[in-house]
Amino acid sequence: MHLKFSKYQGAGNDFILIDNRSSKFSTLKPKQIAILCDRHFGIGADGLILIQHSRDADFEMVYYNADGNIGSMCGNGARCAVLFGKQIGVAGKKTQFMAYDGLHTAKINAVNNFASAIVSVSMSDVSEIKKHNGNFVLNTGSPHYVKFVDDVEKIDIVKEGRRIRNNNTFKAKGINVNFVAYKSKASNIRTYERGVEDETLACGTGITASAIAAHYSGLTKSTSVNMIARGGSLNVTFTVKDNQYNKIVLTGSAMKVFDGEIKI
C-alpha cells in the first residue's frame, strides 16, 4: 500500500499528517505507525495524525504517539493539523475540529509562501490541579506533571522524566513531565513525553499545563504566559475564576516541511 503524507512541525514538535477522509488508512496497525515514526527506519516524527470526516466539525484529528498507540490531545499536533487541513481544503482561517478530548476551535494567521503560519488553538478547560511531592499535576487534554526548577539545562531530562513517568502513581497510564525555569517575560521549558519516551523539542499541552501551573502557584498573575521550548516559543492565554481555568488558547508557529509518499 502506498501512503501519501505531509510532514509538519510546530515549534520543533514534528508530525506525519495523512488525509484519511476516504478511511483507507484506518487499518494502520500500531507497529506500522511506530515504523513510520521511527527516525532511522521510517519517515521520523513525534507522532502521526489522521485527518478524517466529522459530523460535528470541519474535520476530526486522530492522534497516535510515536510508539504506535492512540494518543490523547496534542496541542502542537493540533496546530499542524489545522494548517494541513487548510492544505487539503477542510479548514479555513477559522475552523472547528474534533480531537480526543472533544471540540476545539482554531485560527490561522497569515500563511506565507512556505506554508507556515502562526496558529492558535483552543484547549480544554482545567478545573483540577493536584500536588505531588510539591509539584503540580493537571490535565490539559493530556496528563502533565510540572516541576519548577532553577535551570532546565542542569536537569537530565530523560533520566528524571522517565523516573517520574514510571513512578508507581503514574506508571499504569503514563504522564508527560515538564521542567520549567520560570521567568517573568518568558520561561524556559523542557518536556519528557510519554509515548515518545524521550524529550521532544516542544509539547503544546505541556506548555499549556506549565503556564497554568505558574499562575496557580503564584509565580505570575498574568493570564498571558510566554514559554520558550527548545524548538521555539509559544504563548498561552486564559481566564481564571476560583481556580477554574477557561478560554485557554495556545498560540505558536506551525510549518509544512515536505510532502512525500512511502510504501508500507
C-alpha positions in Angstrom: 0.0 0.0 0.0 1.3 3.4 -1.0 0.7 6.1 1.6 0.8 9.8 0.7 1.7 12.1 3.6 2.8 15.5 4.7 5.4 16.3 7.3 4.7 19.3 9.6 6.4 20.8 12.6 5.2 23.1 15.3 8.0 24.6 17.4 10.1 21.6 16.5 7.4 19.0 17.5 7.1 17.1 14.2 4.3 15.0 12.9 3.2 12.9 9.9 -0.1 14.2 8.6 -2.4 11.9 6.5 -5.6 12.7 4.7 -7.8 9.8 5.8 -11.2 11.2 4.6 -11.5 8.0 2.5 -10.9 5.9 5.6 -8.3 4.0 3.6 -5.7 4.2 6.3 -7.9 3.5 9.3 -6.5 0.0 9.4 -2.9 1.1 10.1 -1.5 -1.1 12.9 0.5 0.2 15.9 3.6 -1.5 14.5 3.2 0.2 11.2 2.7 3.6 12.8 5.8 3.1 15.0 7.9 2.3 12.0 6.6 5.3 10.1 7.6 7.5 13.1 11.0 5.8 13.6 13.8 8.3 12.7 16.1 5.6 11.4 13.8 3.1 9.6 10.8 5.4 8.7 9.9 9.0 8.0 10.6 10.1 11.5 8.2 12.0 13.8 7.0 12.6 17.3 3.6 11.3 16.2 1.1 10.5 13.4 -2.2 12.3 12.7 -5.1 11.1 10.6 -7.5 13.8 9.3 -11.0 12.4 9.0 -14.6 13.4 8.3 -16.6 14.7 11.3 -20.3 15.1 11.6 -19.9 17.8 14.2 -17.0 19.9 12.9 -14.9 20.6 9.9 -12.7 17.6 10.5 -11.6 15.1 13.1 -8.0 14.8 14.2 -6.9 11.3 15.3 -3.5 11.3 17.0 -1.1 8.4 17.5 2.0 8.5 19.7 5.4 7.6 18.1 5.1 4.2 19.7 2.1 3.5 17.5 -0.6 3.7 20.2 -3.5 6.0 20.2 -2.7 9.2 21.9 -4.7 11.9 23.8 -4.8 15.6 22.8 -1.7 17.0 21.2 -1.5 20.8 21.2 1.3 21.3 18.6 -0.1 18.4 16.6 -3.5 20.2 16.5 -1.9 23.4 15.3 -0.2 21.4 12.5 -3.4 19.5 11.7 -5.2 22.8 11.3 -2.6 24.1 8.8 -2.7 20.7 7.0 -6.5 21.0 7.0 -6.1 24.2 5.1 -3.8 22.5 2.6 -6.4 19.8 1.8 -9.3 22.1 1.8 -11.2 21.2 5.0 -10.2 24.2 7.1 -10.3 27.9 6.6 -8.7 30.7 8.6 -11.1 29.9 11.3 -12.1 26.3 11.9 -13.5 23.8 14.3 -12.3 20.2 14.7 -12.8 17.2 16.9 -10.0 15.7 18.9 -9.5 13.1 21.6 -10.9 15.5 24.3 -13.7 17.0 22.3 -14.4 20.0 20.1 -11.7 22.7 19.5 -11.7 26.0 17.6 -8.6 27.3 15.8 -7.4 30.4 13.9 -4.7 30.6 11.2 -2.9 33.9 10.9 -1.2 35.0 7.6 0.0 31.8 5.9 3.1 32.7 3.8 4.6 31.1 0.7 6.4 28.5 2.7 3.1 27.1 4.1 3.9 28.4 7.6 1.7 30.4 9.9 1.0 31.4 13.5 -1.8 29.1 14.6 -4.0 29.5 17.7 -5.9 26.5 19.1 -8.4 26.4 22.0 -7.6 24.0 24.7 -9.6 22.1 27.2 -10.7 23.8 30.4 -8.8 22.9 33.6 -10.8 22.5 36.7 -8.5 20.4 38.9 -4.8 20.8 39.8 -3.2 18.4 42.3 0.0 18.5 44.2 2.6 15.6 44.1 5.8 15.9 46.1 5.5 19.7 45.9 4.9 19.7 42.1 1.8 20.0 40.0 -0.4 17.5 38.2 -3.1 18.6 35.8 -4.8 17.5 32.6 -4.8 19.9 29.5 -6.2 17.2 27.2 -3.2 15.0 28.2 -1.9 14.4 31.7 1.0 16.5 32.8 3.4 16.8 35.7 5.0 20.2 36.1 8.2 20.8 38.2 9.7 24.3 38.6 13.5 24.3 38.7 16.2 26.9 38.7 17.9 25.9 35.4 16.4 23.4 32.9 19.8 22.9 31.3 21.1 21.3 34.5 18.5 18.6 34.5 18.9 15.2 33.0 15.5 15.4 31.3 15.3 11.8 30.1 16.6 10.3 33.3 14.4 12.5 35.6 11.4 12.5 33.3 11.5 8.7 32.9 11.8 8.3 36.7 8.7 10.4 37.3 6.7 8.9 34.4 7.3 5.4 35.8 6.6 6.3 39.4 4.0 3.9 40.9 1.5 6.7 40.9 1.7 7.3 37.1 3.2 4.2 35.6 -0.1 2.5 34.5 -1.4 5.3 32.3 1.8 7.3 32.0 2.3 11.1 32.3 4.2 13.8 30.5 6.8 15.5 32.6 7.7 19.2 32.3 10.7 21.0 33.8 10.2 24.8 33.9 12.6 27.6 34.8 10.1 30.4 35.4 11.0 34.0 34.3 8.6 36.9 34.2 9.0 37.7 30.5 9.4 34.1 29.2 10.0 30.8 30.8 12.3 28.0 29.6 10.7 24.6 29.4 11.8 21.1 28.5 9.4 18.1 28.3 9.7 14.3 28.5 6.7 12.8 26.6 5.1 9.5 27.2 4.5 7.5 24.0 7.7 9.0 22.6 9.5 8.1 25.8 12.1 10.8 25.3 12.5 14.5 25.3 10.8 16.4 22.5 11.6 19.8 21.2 8.3 21.2 22.4 5.0 19.9 23.8 1.8 22.1 23.4 -0.3 20.5 26.1 2.8 20.6 28.4 3.4 24.3 27.7 -0.3 24.9 28.4 -0.1 23.0 31.7 3.1 24.7 32.8 1.6 28.2 32.1 -1.4 27.4 34.2 0.7 25.9 36.9 2.8 29.0 37.0 -0.3 31.1 37.6 -1.9 28.7 40.0 1.3 28.6 42.1 1.5 32.4 42.3 4.7 32.7 40.1 2.7 35.1 37.9 -0.5 37.0 38.0 -0.6 37.4 34.2 -3.2 35.5 32.2 -0.8 35.6 29.1 2.3 33.5 29.6 5.2 33.0 27.2 7.1 29.8 27.2 10.4 29.0 25.3 10.9 25.4 24.4 13.9 24.0 22.6 12.1 24.2 19.3 10.5 27.6 19.6 8.3 30.0 21.6 4.6 29.6 22.3 2.1 31.7 24.2 -0.8 30.6 26.4 -3.7 32.8 27.3 -6.6 32.0 29.6 -9.2 33.4 32.0 -9.5 32.2 35.6 -12.0 32.4 38.4 -11.9 30.4 41.6 -9.0 28.3 40.3 -11.1 27.3 37.3 -9.2 27.9 34.0 -11.2 28.6 30.9 -10.9 30.0 27.4 -7.4 28.6 27.2 -5.6 29.3 23.9 -2.3 28.0 22.7 -0.5 30.1 20.0 2.7 29.4 18.1 4.2 28.7 14.7 3.4 25.7 12.5 5.1 24.9 9.2 4.9 22.4 6.4 8.2 20.6 6.0 7.6 18.5 2.9 5.1 16.1 1.1 6.1 12.5 0.5 5.0 9.0 -0.4 6.0 5.8 1.2 5.2 2.1 0.7 4.0 0.2 3.7 
